[in-house]
Amino acid sequence: MIKRVQKRNGQLEEFQIEKIKNSLEKSCQQAGYSEDKIFQVKEEISSYVLEQLENFETVDTKSMRTLILNKLMESYPEVFEAWKKYDQEVKKRED
């Protein structure tokens, strides 16, 4: 089970599924989803992440982000676009 996340700067921190859920919620809100749909997306994607990473104790943020974005692109393209826009505008990420 995943316990730690390695940040881009190399620092390790405790894995917190709530951080993923919070990011998903903000992206869903930006995409105009209803509260019911937001809950559904948060649960589906966070469960998917936990399932995919169940055999890892540590994962880097870039790999986890890629996993999330690929699933969003496949299942919720509007949320994917909102997440990418936030990354570009606020976090100044292009990758």
C-alpha positions as CSV (number, residue, x, y, z in Angstrom):
1,M,0.0,0.0,0.0
2,I,1.3,3.4,-0.9
3,K,2.7,5.3,2.1
4,R,4.9,8.1,0.7
5,V,5.0,10.5,-2.2
6,Q,8.3,11.8,-3.6
7,K,7.9,15.4,-4.6
8,R,9.5,17.0,-7.7
9,N,12.2,18.4,-5.4
10,G,13.0,14.9,-4.0
11,Q,11.4,15.5,-0.7
12,L,9.3,12.6,0.7
13,E,5.9,13.2,2.3
14,E,3.1,11.1,3.6
15,F,0.6,10.0,0.9
16,Q,-2.8,11.7,1.4
17,I,-5.6,10.6,-0.8
18,E,-7.5,13.8,0.2
19,K,-5.0,15.9,-1.8
20,I,-6.0,14.0,-4.9
21,K,-9.7,14.3,-4.0
22,N,-9.3,18.1,-3.5
23,S,-7.6,18.6,-6.8
24,L,-10.3,16.5,-8.5
25,E,-13.1,18.5,-6.8
26,K,-11.6,21.8,-8.0
27,S,-11.2,20.5,-11.5
28,C,-14.7,19.2,-11.6
29,Q,-16.1,22.5,-10.3
30,Q,-14.2,24.3,-13.1
31,A,-15.7,21.8,-15.6
32,G,-19.2,22.8,-14.3
33,Y,-20.0,19.4,-12.8
34,S,-22.9,19.0,-10.3
35,E,-22.1,18.0,-6.7
36,D,-23.4,14.5,-7.3
37,K,-21.1,14.1,-10.4
38,I,-18.2,15.6,-8.5
39,F,-18.6,13.0,-5.7
40,Q,-18.7,10.3,-8.4
41,V,-15.6,11.4,-10.1
42,K,-13.7,11.9,-6.8
43,E,-14.6,8.4,-5.7
44,E,-13.9,6.7,-9.0
45,I,-10.6,8.3,-9.7
46,S,-9.2,8.0,-6.1
47,S,-10.2,4.4,-6.0
48,Y,-8.5,3.8,-9.4
49,V,-5.3,5.5,-8.1
50,L,-5.3,3.4,-4.9
51,E,-5.9,0.2,-7.0
52,Q,-3.1,1.0,-9.5
53,L,-0.6,1.9,-6.8
54,E,-1.5,-0.8,-4.2
55,N,1.8,-2.6,-4.6
56,F,3.9,0.5,-4.2
57,E,5.1,2.0,-0.9
58,T,6.5,5.1,-2.6
59,V,5.5,6.9,-5.8
60,D,6.7,10.1,-7.4
61,T,4.3,12.9,-8.0
62,K,4.9,13.0,-11.8
63,S,4.0,9.3,-12.2
64,M,0.9,9.7,-10.0
65,R,-0.1,12.8,-11.9
66,T,0.3,11.0,-15.3
67,L,-1.8,8.1,-14.0
68,I,-4.6,10.5,-12.9
69,L,-4.5,12.6,-16.1
70,N,-4.6,9.5,-18.4
71,K,-7.7,8.3,-16.6
72,L,-9.4,11.7,-16.7
73,M,-8.6,12.1,-20.4
74,E,-10.2,8.7,-21.0
75,S,-13.3,9.1,-18.8
76,Y,-13.8,12.8,-18.0
77,P,-12.2,15.0,-20.7
78,E,-13.7,18.2,-19.3
79,V,-12.1,17.6,-16.0
80,F,-8.8,16.7,-17.7
81,E,-8.8,20.0,-19.5
82,A,-9.6,21.9,-16.3
83,W,-6.8,20.2,-14.4
84,K,-4.3,20.9,-17.2
85,K,-5.4,24.5,-17.4
86,Y,-4.8,24.9,-13.6
87,D,-1.4,23.3,-14.0
88,Q,-0.4,25.7,-16.8
89,E,-1.9,28.9,-15.3
90,V,-1.2,28.5,-11.6
91,K,1.6,26.0,-11.3
92,K,3.3,27.0,-14.6
93,R,3.6,23.4,-15.7
94,E,3.7,22.4,-19.4
95,D,4.4,18.7,-18.9
